[in-house]
Amino acid sequence: MVNHFNEFANLCFERFGNRVKYWITFNNPWSVAVEGYETGEHAPGLRLRGTGAYKAAHHIIKAHAKVWHTYDTQWRAKQKGQVGISLSGDWGEPVDISNQKDIEAAERYVQFYLGWFATPVFHGDYPQVMKDFIGRKSVQQGLGTSRLPTFSPQEKSYIKGTCDFLGIGHFTTRYITQKNNPSGRSSSSYFTDRDLAELVDPRWPDPGSEWLYSVPWGFRRLLNFVKTQYGNPAIYVTENGVSEKMLCTELCDDWRIQYFKDYINEMLKDPLTSHMEMVTEIVVPTVCTLSILLSAIFLMFLLRRRN
């Protein structure tokens, strides 16, 4: 499939490269792998739990790299275009920012989602946390090798750096907490490999789709994650939007207008503003809560001494 895909891409470069200057090899490969080979929701409809998605993603990454090299060696000089990949990624925020396990679970959520594809493309190999968790669970299941495929040293160097720009498809955010899932072979899956639980805040605006909550600040944090993890690459937001909250016969798009406004504003903020908002949203409420607790304890202590 890697070679077949490269032949298809090469034909596209030959026929359209004089006009097309920005190429995306794959859009949302997470969906192709997980929903095509793990859950079976999408074509080809296979339910190869715990193995299928990882194998499909492995070949998608190798196909992407081969196409990038084909363009780089055969077409770039005369066509002067760029080749990237478009990855989907929701943001994961720790439920308890003072709990190290929740912090690690939130990081794991993003690494198993966006990092699964971005880390090989930018750094040459899968995120270490994926290798650790899937490898350990594979051993516990009595398997001789990890269910996560491995890249050879030659493949790692070949894949690393095959991205002129990164497309990002982002819609929503989840609160993440640690959850230990069983390690039996019958229960293995991409989802249980992560050892986490996803939650939503009931105060978030009601979605038009059951999964799509409007959480603009998560978009900013995902962009900052990409910037720090992958060397500040050029980013194109290739997917973003929201479904209608209600059926209507007239134009009633206020919900969608507000969603776009809020998300675009997060993208436009400068780093200082973003940092101050994070302080306002997370640090200040936490400090206030601790202050109230300490005041209550001190008051109880005074009352006991008086009695």
C-alpha positions as CSV (number, residue, x, y, z in Angstrom):
1,M,0.0,0.0,0.0
2,V,2.9,2.4,0.7
3,N,4.1,2.0,-2.9
4,H,0.6,2.1,-4.4
5,F,-0.1,5.3,-2.5
6,N,3.2,6.8,-3.7
7,E,2.4,6.0,-7.3
8,F,-0.9,7.8,-6.9
9,A,0.7,10.8,-5.3
10,N,3.4,11.0,-8.0
11,L,0.7,11.0,-10.7
12,C,-1.0,13.9,-8.9
13,F,2.2,15.8,-8.7
14,E,2.8,15.2,-12.4
15,R,-0.7,16.3,-13.5
16,F,-1.5,19.1,-11.1
17,G,1.8,20.3,-9.6
18,N,2.1,23.3,-11.9
19,R,-1.1,24.7,-10.2
20,V,-1.2,23.0,-6.7
21,K,1.5,24.3,-4.3
22,Y,0.2,22.9,-1.0
23,W,-0.3,19.1,-0.7
24,I,-1.8,17.2,2.2
25,T,-0.9,13.5,2.0
26,F,-3.5,12.4,4.6
27,N,-6.4,14.2,6.3
28,N,-7.3,12.9,9.8
29,P,-5.4,9.6,9.7
30,W,-6.5,9.0,13.4
31,S,-10.0,8.5,12.0
32,V,-8.9,6.3,9.2
33,A,-6.9,4.0,11.6
34,V,-9.2,3.9,14.7
35,E,-12.6,4.1,13.1
36,G,-11.6,2.0,10.1
37,Y,-9.6,-0.8,11.8
38,E,-10.5,-0.6,15.5
39,T,-14.2,0.3,15.9
40,G,-15.3,-0.5,12.3
41,E,-17.5,2.6,12.1
42,H,-15.8,3.7,8.8
43,A,-14.5,1.8,5.8
44,P,-13.2,-0.8,5.6
45,G,-15.3,-1.6,8.7
46,L,-12.7,-3.9,10.5
47,R,-12.8,-4.5,14.2
48,L,-9.2,-5.6,14.9
49,R,-9.2,-4.4,18.5
50,G,-5.8,-3.5,19.9
51,T,-3.9,-4.2,16.7
52,G,-5.6,-3.0,13.6
53,A,-5.4,0.7,14.2
54,Y,-1.7,0.6,15.1
55,K,-0.9,-1.4,11.9
56,A,-2.9,0.9,9.7
57,A,-1.3,4.0,11.2
58,H,2.1,2.5,10.8
59,H,1.6,2.2,7.1
60,I,0.0,5.6,6.8
61,I,3.0,7.2,8.3
62,K,5.4,5.3,6.1
63,A,3.3,6.2,3.0
64,H,3.3,9.9,4.0
65,A,7.1,9.9,4.3
66,K,7.6,8.2,1.0
67,V,5.4,10.7,-0.8
68,W,7.2,13.6,0.9
69,H,10.6,12.2,-0.3
70,T,9.2,11.7,-3.8
71,Y,8.1,15.3,-4.0
72,D,11.3,16.5,-2.5
73,T,13.6,14.7,-4.9
74,Q,11.6,14.8,-8.1
75,W,9.2,17.8,-8.1
76,R,10.1,20.4,-5.5
77,A,12.8,22.2,-7.4
78,K,10.6,22.8,-10.5
79,Q,7.2,23.1,-8.8
80,K,8.3,24.9,-5.6
81,G,5.4,23.5,-3.6
82,Q,5.1,22.1,0.0
83,V,3.9,18.8,1.4
84,G,2.4,18.3,4.8
85,I,-0.1,16.2,6.7
86,S,-3.3,17.2,8.4
87,L,-3.9,15.7,11.9
88,S,-6.9,15.8,14.1
89,G,-6.5,16.5,17.8
90,D,-8.7,17.4,20.7
91,W,-7.1,19.0,23.8
92,G,-6.9,17.1,27.1
93,E,-6.9,19.1,30.3
94,P,-6.2,17.4,33.7
95,V,-9.3,17.1,35.9
96,D,-7.1,18.0,38.9
97,I,-4.1,20.2,38.0
98,S,-2.5,19.3,41.4
99,N,-2.7,15.6,40.7
100,Q,0.4,14.2,38.9
101,K,-1.5,11.2,37.6
102,D,-4.2,13.4,36.1
103,I,-1.5,15.6,34.5
104,E,0.2,12.5,33.0
105,A,-3.1,11.1,31.8
106,A,-4.0,14.4,30.0
107,E,-0.5,14.4,28.3
108,R,-1.1,10.8,27.4
109,Y,-4.5,11.6,25.8
110,V,-2.9,14.2,23.5
111,Q,0.1,11.9,22.7
112,F,-2.1,9.0,21.8
113,Y,-4.2,11.3,19.6
114,L,-2.1,14.0,17.8
115,G,1.3,12.7,18.9
116,W,0.7,9.3,17.5
117,F,1.3,10.7,14.0
118,A,3.0,14.1,14.6
119,T,5.9,12.7,16.7
120,P,7.1,10.2,14.1
121,V,6.8,12.9,11.3
122,F,8.8,15.5,13.3
123,H,11.0,13.3,15.5
124,G,11.2,9.9,13.7
125,D,9.4,7.6,16.2
126,Y,6.3,7.1,18.2
127,P,5.8,9.0,21.5
128,Q,7.7,7.3,24.3
129,V,4.5,7.0,26.4
130,M,2.8,5.0,23.6
131,K,5.7,2.6,23.4
132,D,5.8,2.2,27.2
133,F,2.1,1.7,27.8
134,I,1.3,-0.5,24.8
135,G,4.5,-2.5,25.3
136,R,3.8,-3.1,29.0
137,K,0.2,-4.2,28.3
138,S,1.4,-6.5,25.5
139,V,3.8,-8.2,27.9
140,Q,1.0,-8.5,30.5
141,Q,-1.1,-10.2,27.8
142,G,1.6,-12.8,27.2
143,L,2.6,-11.4,23.8
144,G,6.2,-11.8,22.6
145,T,6.3,-8.3,21.0
146,S,4.4,-5.1,21.5
147,R,1.2,-4.6,19.6
148,L,2.6,-1.2,18.5
149,P,4.8,-1.8,15.4
150,T,8.3,-0.5,15.4
151,F,10.3,1.5,13.0
152,S,13.8,0.4,12.0
153,P,16.7,2.9,12.5
154,Q,16.6,3.5,8.7
155,E,12.9,4.1,8.7
156,K,13.2,6.6,11.7
157,S,15.7,8.7,9.8
158,Y,13.7,8.5,6.6
159,I,10.4,9.6,8.3
160,K,11.9,12.3,10.5
161,G,11.3,15.8,9.2
162,T,8.9,14.9,6.4
163,C,6.6,17.9,7.0
164,D,6.8,21.3,5.4
165,F,3.7,22.4,7.3
166,L,1.2,20.8,9.7
167,G,-2.5,20.8,9.2
168,I,-4.6,20.8,12.4
169,G,-8.2,19.7,12.7
170,H,-9.5,20.7,16.1
171,F,-13.0,20.9,17.5
172,T,-13.3,20.4,21.2
173,T,-11.6,19.5,24.6
174,R,-12.0,16.9,27.3
175,Y,-11.1,16.8,30.9
176,I,-8.9,13.8,31.6
177,T,-8.3,11.7,34.7
178,Q,-6.3,8.6,35.4
179,K,-8.1,5.2,35.1
180,N,-6.5,1.8,35.3
181,N,-8.0,-0.4,32.6
182,P,-7.7,-4.3,32.7
183,S,-4.8,-5.7,30.8
184,G,-6.4,-9.0,29.6
185,R,-5.9,-9.9,26.0
186,S,-9.7,-10.0,25.4
187,S,-10.0,-6.4,26.7
188,S,-7.1,-4.9,24.7
189,S,-8.0,-1.9,22.5
190,Y,-6.6,1.5,21.5
191,F,-8.9,3.1,24.1
192,T,-8.0,0.9,27.0
193,D,-4.3,1.1,26.3
194,R,-4.4,4.8,27.3
195,D,-5.5,4.2,30.9
196,L,-7.6,7.3,31.2
197,A,-11.2,8.5,31.4
198,E,-12.7,11.4,29.4
199,L,-15.1,13.9,31.1
200,V,-16.9,17.1,30.1
201,D,-17.8,20.1,32.1
202,P,-21.6,20.5,32.4
203,R,-21.1,24.3,32.3
204,W,-19.7,24.1,28.7
205,P,-22.2,25.3,26.1
206,D,-24.5,22.5,25.0
207,P,-23.4,20.9,21.7
208,G,-25.2,20.4,18.5
209,S,-23.5,17.0,18.3
210,E,-23.1,14.9,21.5
211,W,-19.3,15.0,21.3
212,L,-18.7,18.5,20.2
213,Y,-18.5,21.0,23.1
214,S,-17.4,24.6,22.6
215,V,-14.2,24.9,24.6
216,P,-12.2,27.7,23.0
217,W,-9.3,27.8,25.5
218,G,-8.4,24.2,24.6
219,F,-7.6,25.3,21.1
220,R,-5.0,27.8,22.3
221,R,-3.4,25.1,24.5
222,L,-3.2,22.6,21.7
223,L,-1.5,25.2,19.4
224,N,1.0,25.9,22.2
225,F,1.6,22.2,22.6
226,V,2.4,21.8,18.9
227,K,4.7,24.8,19.0
228,T,6.7,23.5,21.9
229,Q,6.7,19.8,21.0
230,Y,7.5,20.1,17.3
231,G,9.7,23.2,16.9
232,N,7.1,25.8,16.0
233,P,6.1,24.5,12.6
234,A,4.0,26.3,10.1
235,I,0.3,25.5,10.9
236,Y,-2.8,25.6,8.8
237,V,-6.1,25.0,10.6
238,T,-7.7,22.6,8.1
239,E,-10.8,21.6,10.1
240,N,-12.8,23.6,12.7
241,G,-16.5,24.2,13.2
242,V,-19.6,23.1,15.0
243,S,-22.9,21.5,14.2
244,E,-26.3,23.2,14.7
245,K,-27.9,23.0,18.1
246,M,-31.5,22.9,16.7
247,L,-33.4,22.2,13.6
248,C,-34.7,25.4,12.0
249,T,-36.2,26.5,8.7
250,E,-34.6,29.9,8.6
251,L,-31.0,31.1,8.9
252,C,-30.2,30.6,12.6
253,D,-26.4,30.5,12.8
254,D,-25.7,32.5,16.0
255,W,-24.4,29.4,17.7
256,R,-21.9,28.8,14.9
257,I,-20.9,32.5,14.7
258,Q,-20.1,32.6,18.4
259,Y,-18.1,29.3,18.2
260,F,-15.9,30.7,15.3
261,K,-15.5,34.0,17.1
262,D,-14.4,32.4,20.3
263,Y,-12.0,30.0,18.7
264,I,-10.4,32.5,16.3
265,N,-9.9,34.9,19.3
266,E,-8.0,32.2,21.1
267,M,-5.8,31.7,18.1
268,L,-5.1,35.4,17.8
269,K,-4.1,36.0,21.4
270,D,-0.5,36.8,22.2
271,P,1.5,34.6,24.6
272,L,1.2,37.0,27.5
273,T,-2.6,37.3,27.2
274,S,-2.8,33.5,26.9
275,H,-0.7,33.1,30.0
276,M,-2.7,35.6,32.1
277,E,-5.9,33.9,31.1
278,M,-4.6,30.6,32.2
279,V,-3.7,32.2,35.5
280,T,-7.2,33.6,35.8
281,E,-8.9,30.4,34.8
282,I,-6.9,27.9,36.8
283,V,-4.5,29.4,39.4
284,V,-6.7,32.1,40.9
285,P,-9.7,29.8,41.6
286,T,-7.3,27.2,43.1
287,V,-5.6,29.8,45.3
288,C,-9.0,31.1,46.4
289,T,-10.2,27.7,47.3
290,L,-7.1,26.9,49.3
291,S,-7.4,30.3,51.1
292,I,-11.0,29.6,52.1
293,L,-9.9,26.1,53.4
294,L,-7.0,27.5,55.4
295,S,-9.2,30.3,56.8
296,A,-11.8,27.7,57.9
297,I,-9.2,25.5,59.6
298,F,-7.7,28.6,61.4
299,L,-11.2,29.6,62.6
300,M,-11.9,26.1,63.9
301,F,-8.6,26.2,65.7
302,L,-9.5,29.6,67.4
303,L,-12.9,28.3,68.4
304,R,-11.4,25.2,70.0
305,R,-8.9,27.3,72.0
306,R,-11.7,29.6,73.2
307,N,-13.8,26.6,74.3
